[in-house]
Amino acid sequence: MGLTYDILIADDHPLFRSALRQALRDGLGETVSLSEVGSISELQQRLAERADWDLVLLDLNMPGAYGFSGLAQMRGQYPQIPVILISAQEEPTIARRARDFGASGFIPKSASLEAIQAAVQSVLDGSVCWPLGIDNPPGMSDEQQQISERVASLTPQQFRVLTMVCDGLLNKQIAYELDVSEATVKAHVTAIFRKLNVRTRTQAALVLQQMELAS
């Protein structure tokens, strides 16, 4: 029995997930074992269960992630797992930002099956896969770097609370959603404010919005 690579596909579109599965099965055959999740919270749950994945294919526009915040948070918590970012938006700036946030590669959703296979194989082999034309990026500003590091320092549960705060939920509603006490949510919010270096919910939401694609 040869080596098997465990790959986790995180994308909220079942159709695209099955296309990815097909591409990887056809190209890499029995050497890959594939699992799927459809949201950031499912992804975090799966990573909490086991952290020895060989690769995560992460869709940029997943429910529960503001822009690159899901990627930054995952790289902060699980720096050992390579991530390839997948996006329907194909501007070089997206790939460049993905690289700044620690991804190992970028696959546009319009990529051919062969291109997807080659990119995945490249990262499994310990290399990277970037589109042409994103060389020598200007990189992140110091401020962006700091924001990224602060978001990356949040625990998965703190990150979920933060996204709910940004969606305008009250502590009481967040407590209900997460099935924890309101006191626990308050403690999370306090810790989040401290890590992000902010004082109000609005400021916290602005931090997360700065991780959006346009910035």
Disulfide bonds with the S-S distance in Angstrom:
none
